[in-house]
Amino acid sequence: MSGFNLNFSPVTWQNYKFSVAHGWGRDRQAYLKDYAYDLIGNWDFKHYGYSYEIASDTKNLAQL
């Protein structure tokens, strides 16, 4: 497996993360997709914090 993770905080109350993963190798199961992507956003407003995450394996999409 290889990939990268990018973190970006434009201001102290805001944070974004983006990840890409690439799976490979002969022991890898055939039904698994080669690439996966993930985006996370976090926002802090005084007493409340909000976050959002969306991910994809190039076929399926998931959100939290």
Backbone as XML, in Angstrom:
<?xml version="1.0"?>
<chain id="A" units="angstrom">
  <residue number="1" name="MET">
    <atom name="N" x="0.837" y="-1.153" z="0.000"/>
    <atom name="CA" x="0.000" y="0.000" z="0.000"/>
    <atom name="C" x="0.895" y="1.233" z="0.000"/>
  </residue>
  <residue number="2" name="SER">
    <atom name="N" x="0.483" y="2.218" z="-0.773"/>
    <atom name="CA" x="1.175" y="3.499" z="-0.778"/>
    <atom name="C" x="0.129" y="4.596" z="-0.871"/>
  </residue>
  <residue number="3" name="GLY">
    <atom name="N" x="0.533" y="5.817" z="-0.628"/>
    <atom name="CA" x="-0.407" y="6.928" z="-0.699"/>
    <atom name="C" x="0.164" y="8.173" z="-0.061"/>
  </residue>
  <residue number="4" name="PHE">
    <atom name="N" x="-0.713" y="9.155" z="0.139"/>
    <atom name="CA" x="-0.292" y="10.377" z="0.801"/>
    <atom name="C" x="-1.453" y="10.976" z="1.572"/>
  </residue>
  <residue number="5" name="ASN">
    <atom name="N" x="-1.111" y="11.854" z="2.522"/>
    <atom name="CA" x="-2.090" y="12.540" z="3.349"/>
    <atom name="C" x="-1.718" y="14.018" z="3.364"/>
  </residue>
  <residue number="6" name="LEU">
    <atom name="N" x="-2.673" y="14.874" z="3.026"/>
    <atom name="CA" x="-2.456" y="16.315" z="2.980"/>
    <atom name="C" x="-3.330" y="16.968" z="4.038"/>
  </residue>
  <residue number="7" name="ASN">
    <atom name="N" x="-2.730" y="17.735" z="4.950"/>
    <atom name="CA" x="-3.458" y="18.469" z="5.984"/>
    <atom name="C" x="-3.355" y="19.958" z="5.703"/>
  </residue>
  <residue number="8" name="PHE">
    <atom name="N" x="-4.483" y="20.674" z="5.835"/>
    <atom name="CA" x="-4.519" y="22.103" z="5.544"/>
    <atom name="C" x="-5.373" y="22.797" z="6.597"/>
  </residue>
  <residue number="9" name="SER">
    <atom name="N" x="-4.804" y="23.785" z="7.281"/>
    <atom name="CA" x="-5.523" y="24.578" z="8.282"/>
    <atom name="C" x="-5.389" y="26.050" z="7.922"/>
  </residue>
  <residue number="10" name="PRO">
    <atom name="N" x="-6.357" y="26.608" z="7.172"/>
    <atom name="CA" x="-6.253" y="28.011" z="6.769"/>
    <atom name="C" x="-6.365" y="28.975" z="7.948"/>
  </residue>
  <residue number="11" name="VAL">
    <atom name="N" x="-7.122" y="28.592" z="8.971"/>
    <atom name="CA" x="-7.251" y="29.372" z="10.210"/>
    <atom name="C" x="-7.306" y="28.382" z="11.372"/>
  </residue>
  <residue number="12" name="THR">
    <atom name="N" x="-7.192" y="28.873" z="12.605"/>
    <atom name="CA" x="-7.108" y="27.973" z="13.759"/>
    <atom name="C" x="-8.379" y="27.170" z="13.992"/>
  </residue>
  <residue number="13" name="TRP">
    <atom name="N" x="-9.526" y="27.657" z="13.593"/>
    <atom name="CA" x="-10.798" y="26.970" z="13.846"/>
    <atom name="C" x="-11.259" y="26.096" z="12.679"/>
  </residue>
  <residue number="14" name="GLN">
    <atom name="N" x="-10.436" y="25.954" z="11.658"/>
    <atom name="CA" x="-10.794" y="25.213" z="10.452"/>
    <atom name="C" x="-9.659" y="24.258" z="10.076"/>
  </residue>
  <residue number="15" name="ASN">
    <atom name="N" x="-9.999" y="23.005" z="9.733"/>
    <atom name="CA" x="-8.979" y="22.023" z="9.376"/>
    <atom name="C" x="-9.535" y="21.089" z="8.302"/>
  </residue>
  <residue number="16" name="TYR">
    <atom name="N" x="-8.712" y="20.805" z="7.294"/>
    <atom name="CA" x="-9.100" y="19.902" z="6.210"/>
    <atom name="C" x="-8.016" y="18.853" z="6.024"/>
  </residue>
  <residue number="17" name="LYS">
    <atom name="N" x="-8.436" y="17.632" z="5.710"/>
    <atom name="CA" x="-7.496" y="16.536" z="5.457"/>
    <atom name="C" x="-7.945" y="15.790" z="4.207"/>
  </residue>
  <residue number="18" name="PHE">
    <atom name="N" x="-6.989" y="15.475" z="3.352"/>
    <atom name="CA" x="-7.268" y="14.725" z="2.131"/>
    <atom name="C" x="-6.263" y="13.587" z="2.031"/>
  </residue>
  <residue number="19" name="SER">
    <atom name="N" x="-6.751" y="12.378" z="1.796"/>
    <atom name="CA" x="-5.886" y="11.202" z="1.708"/>
    <atom name="C" x="-6.171" y="10.421" z="0.432"/>
  </residue>
  <residue number="20" name="VAL">
    <atom name="N" x="-5.109" y="9.862" z="-0.122"/>
    <atom name="CA" x="-5.209" y="8.952" z="-1.264"/>
    <atom name="C" x="-4.402" y="7.710" z="-0.908"/>
  </residue>
  <residue number="21" name="ALA">
    <atom name="N" x="-4.991" y="6.549" z="-1.110"/>
    <atom name="CA" x="-4.298" y="5.283" z="-0.861"/>
    <atom name="C" x="-4.348" y="4.433" z="-2.128"/>
  </residue>
  <residue number="22" name="HIS">
    <atom name="N" x="-3.232" y="3.775" z="-2.412"/>
    <atom name="CA" x="-3.144" y="2.888" z="-3.574"/>
    <atom name="C" x="-2.713" y="1.513" z="-3.081"/>
  </residue>
  <residue number="23" name="GLY">
    <atom name="N" x="-3.590" y="0.543" z="-3.250"/>
    <atom name="CA" x="-3.276" y="-0.821" z="-2.851"/>
    <atom name="C" x="-2.747" y="-1.624" z="-4.032"/>
  </residue>
  <residue number="24" name="TRP">
    <atom name="N" x="-1.758" y="-2.451" z="-3.780"/>
    <atom name="CA" x="-1.180" y="-3.258" z="-4.848"/>
    <atom name="C" x="-0.483" y="-4.470" z="-4.233"/>
  </residue>
  <residue number="25" name="GLY">
    <atom name="N" x="-0.098" y="-5.403" z="-5.062"/>
    <atom name="CA" x="0.643" y="-6.583" z="-4.617"/>
    <atom name="C" x="-0.083" y="-7.876" z="-4.952"/>
  </residue>
  <residue number="26" name="ARG">
    <atom name="N" x="0.656" y="-8.948" z="-5.023"/>
    <atom name="CA" x="0.075" y="-10.227" z="-5.438"/>
    <atom name="C" x="-0.813" y="-10.849" z="-4.358"/>
  </residue>
  <residue number="27" name="ASP">
    <atom name="N" x="-0.653" y="-10.471" z="-3.096"/>
    <atom name="CA" x="-1.488" y="-11.011" z="-2.027"/>
    <atom name="C" x="-2.791" y="-10.242" z="-1.845"/>
  </residue>
  <residue number="28" name="ARG">
    <atom name="N" x="-2.995" y="-9.211" z="-2.624"/>
    <atom name="CA" x="-4.199" y="-8.378" z="-2.524"/>
    <atom name="C" x="-5.393" y="-9.108" z="-3.134"/>
  </residue>
  <residue number="29" name="GLN">
    <atom name="N" x="-6.534" y="-9.045" z="-2.465"/>
    <atom name="CA" x="-7.756" y="-9.683" z="-2.948"/>
    <atom name="C" x="-8.230" y="-9.025" z="-4.242"/>
  </residue>
  <residue number="30" name="ALA">
    <atom name="N" x="-8.718" y="-9.812" z="-5.187"/>
    <atom name="CA" x="-9.107" y="-9.318" z="-6.513"/>
    <atom name="C" x="-10.308" y="-8.375" z="-6.468"/>
  </residue>
  <residue number="31" name="TYR">
    <atom name="N" x="-11.194" y="-8.521" z="-5.487"/>
    <atom name="CA" x="-12.396" y="-7.683" z="-5.431"/>
    <atom name="C" x="-12.128" y="-6.274" z="-4.896"/>
  </residue>
  <residue number="32" name="LEU">
    <atom name="N" x="-10.959" y="-6.031" z="-4.316"/>
    <atom name="CA" x="-10.636" y="-4.710" z="-3.776"/>
    <atom name="C" x="-10.264" y="-3.740" z="-4.894"/>
  </residue>
  <residue number="33" name="LYS">
    <atom name="N" x="-10.675" y="-2.503" z="-4.761"/>
    <atom name="CA" x="-10.328" y="-1.458" z="-5.735"/>
    <atom name="C" x="-8.884" y="-1.019" z="-5.520"/>
  </residue>
  <residue number="34" name="ASP">
    <atom name="N" x="-8.252" y="-0.514" z="-6.577"/>
    <atom name="CA" x="-6.851" y="-0.104" z="-6.495"/>
    <atom name="C" x="-6.648" y="1.187" z="-5.711"/>
  </residue>
  <residue number="35" name="TYR">
    <atom name="N" x="-7.619" y="2.110" z="-5.773"/>
    <atom name="CA" x="-7.467" y="3.421" z="-5.144"/>
    <atom name="C" x="-8.604" y="3.706" z="-4.172"/>
  </residue>
  <residue number="36" name="ALA">
    <atom name="N" x="-8.294" y="4.497" z="-3.140"/>
    <atom name="CA" x="-9.294" y="4.982" z="-2.189"/>
    <atom name="C" x="-8.977" y="6.441" z="-1.880"/>
  </residue>
  <residue number="37" name="TYR">
    <atom name="N" x="-10.026" y="7.239" z="-1.696"/>
    <atom name="CA" x="-9.894" y="8.671" z="-1.430"/>
    <atom name="C" x="-10.704" y="9.025" z="-0.191"/>
  </residue>
  <residue number="38" name="ASP">
    <atom name="N" x="-10.247" y="10.024" z="0.564"/>
    <atom name="CA" x="-10.927" y="10.428" z="1.786"/>
    <atom name="C" x="-10.744" y="11.933" z="1.987"/>
  </residue>
  <residue number="39" name="LEU">
    <atom name="N" x="-11.829" y="12.628" z="2.323"/>
    <atom name="CA" x="-11.785" y="14.063" z="2.612"/>
    <atom name="C" x="-12.486" y="14.304" z="3.938"/>
  </residue>
  <residue number="40" name="ILE">
    <atom name="N" x="-11.816" y="15.004" z="4.855"/>
    <atom name="CA" x="-12.367" y="15.312" z="6.175"/>
    <atom name="C" x="-12.296" y="16.816" z="6.390"/>
  </residue>
  <residue number="41" name="GLY">
    <atom name="N" x="-13.364" y="17.386" z="6.919"/>
    <atom name="CA" x="-13.391" y="18.800" z="7.284"/>
    <atom name="C" x="-13.810" y="18.952" z="8.733"/>
  </residue>
  <residue number="42" name="ASN">
    <atom name="N" x="-13.115" y="19.803" z="9.493"/>
    <atom name="CA" x="-13.438" y="20.087" z="10.894"/>
    <atom name="C" x="-13.556" y="21.588" z="11.088"/>
  </residue>
  <residue number="43" name="TRP">
    <atom name="N" x="-14.594" y="22.001" z="11.814"/>
    <atom name="CA" x="-14.819" y="23.411" z="12.115"/>
    <atom name="C" x="-15.153" y="23.540" z="13.597"/>
  </residue>
  <residue number="44" name="ASP">
    <atom name="N" x="-14.513" y="24.454" z="14.297"/>
    <atom name="CA" x="-14.773" y="24.711" z="15.715"/>
    <atom name="C" x="-15.369" y="26.100" z="15.866"/>
  </residue>
  <residue number="45" name="PHE">
    <atom name="N" x="-16.573" y="26.163" z="16.441"/>
    <atom name="CA" x="-17.263" y="27.424" z="16.691"/>
    <atom name="C" x="-17.552" y="27.532" z="18.184"/>
  </residue>
  <residue number="46" name="LYS">
    <atom name="N" x="-16.786" y="28.316" z="18.901"/>
    <atom name="CA" x="-16.924" y="28.531" z="20.346"/>
    <atom name="C" x="-17.126" y="27.216" z="21.092"/>
  </residue>
  <residue number="47" name="HIS">
    <atom name="N" x="-18.360" y="26.872" z="21.447"/>
    <atom name="CA" x="-18.628" y="25.682" z="22.257"/>
    <atom name="C" x="-18.996" y="24.451" z="21.431"/>
  </residue>
  <residue number="48" name="TYR">
    <atom name="N" x="-19.028" y="24.584" z="20.126"/>
    <atom name="CA" x="-19.467" y="23.486" z="19.273"/>
    <atom name="C" x="-18.411" y="23.157" z="18.227"/>
  </residue>
  <residue number="49" name="GLY">
    <atom name="N" x="-18.307" y="21.893" z="17.916"/>
    <atom name="CA" x="-17.418" y="21.454" z="16.857"/>
    <atom name="C" x="-18.192" y="20.627" z="15.842"/>
  </residue>
  <residue number="50" name="TYR">
    <atom name="N" x="-17.912" y="20.839" z="14.591"/>
    <atom name="CA" x="-18.570" y="20.116" z="13.507"/>
    <atom name="C" x="-17.519" y="19.437" z="12.647"/>
  </residue>
  <residue number="51" name="SER">
    <atom name="N" x="-17.856" y="18.272" z="12.138"/>
    <atom name="CA" x="-16.937" y="17.591" z="11.228"/>
    <atom name="C" x="-17.740" y="16.849" z="10.166"/>
  </residue>
  <residue number="52" name="TYR">
    <atom name="N" x="-17.081" y="16.621" z="9.036"/>
    <atom name="CA" x="-17.701" y="15.934" z="7.911"/>
    <atom name="C" x="-16.636" y="15.072" z="7.254"/>
  </residue>
  <residue number="53" name="GLU">
    <atom name="N" x="-17.009" y="13.879" z="6.841"/>
    <atom name="CA" x="-16.066" y="12.996" z="6.156"/>
    <atom name="C" x="-16.765" y="12.340" z="4.978"/>
  </residue>
  <residue number="54" name="ILE">
    <atom name="N" x="-16.064" y="12.282" z="3.866"/>
    <atom name="CA" x="-16.561" y="11.603" z="2.675"/>
    <atom name="C" x="-15.413" y="10.768" z="2.107"/>
  </residue>
  <residue number="55" name="ALA">
    <atom name="N" x="-15.720" y="9.548" z="1.705"/>
    <atom name="CA" x="-14.692" y="8.632" z="1.208"/>
    <atom name="C" x="-15.227" y="7.853" z="0.012"/>
  </residue>
  <residue number="56" name="SER">
    <atom name="N" x="-14.307" y="7.418" z="-0.840"/>
    <atom name="CA" x="-14.685" y="6.647" z="-2.022"/>
    <atom name="C" x="-13.576" y="5.665" z="-2.370"/>
  </residue>
  <residue number="57" name="ASP">
    <atom name="N" x="-13.984" y="4.515" z="-2.884"/>
    <atom name="CA" x="-13.013" y="3.548" z="-3.402"/>
    <atom name="C" x="-13.097" y="3.473" z="-4.927"/>
  </residue>
  <residue number="58" name="THR">
    <atom name="N" x="-13.521" y="4.529" z="-5.565"/>
    <atom name="CA" x="-13.747" y="4.710" z="-7.005"/>
    <atom name="C" x="-15.017" y="4.027" z="-7.493"/>
  </residue>
  <residue number="59" name="LYS">
    <atom name="N" x="-15.719" y="3.301" z="-6.614"/>
    <atom name="CA" x="-17.003" y="2.708" z="-6.981"/>
    <atom name="C" x="-18.081" y="3.073" z="-5.963"/>
  </residue>
  <residue number="60" name="ASN">
    <atom name="N" x="-17.754" y="2.965" z="-4.691"/>
    <atom name="CA" x="-18.700" y="3.230" z="-3.609"/>
    <atom name="C" x="-18.352" y="4.542" z="-2.915"/>
  </residue>
  <residue number="61" name="LEU">
    <atom name="N" x="-19.390" y="5.235" z="-2.438"/>
    <atom name="CA" x="-19.232" y="6.508" z="-1.751"/>
    <atom name="C" x="-19.779" y="6.366" z="-0.337"/>
  </residue>
  <residue number="62" name="ALA">
    <atom name="N" x="-19.047" y="6.884" z="0.650"/>
    <atom name="CA" x="-19.490" y="6.842" z="2.043"/>
    <atom name="C" x="-19.378" y="8.234" z="2.639"/>
  </residue>
  <residue number="63" name="GLN">
    <atom name="N" x="-20.335" y="8.591" z="3.515"/>
    <atom name="CA" x="-20.335" y="9.897" z="4.168"/>
    <atom name="C" x="-20.646" y="9.731" z="5.646"/>
  </residue>
  <residue number="64" name="LEU">
    <atom name="N" x="-20.033" y="10.574" z="6.464"/>
    <atom name="CA" x="-20.329" y="10.630" z="7.899"/>
    <atom name="C" x="-20.621" y="12.054" z="8.281"/>
  </residue>
</chain>
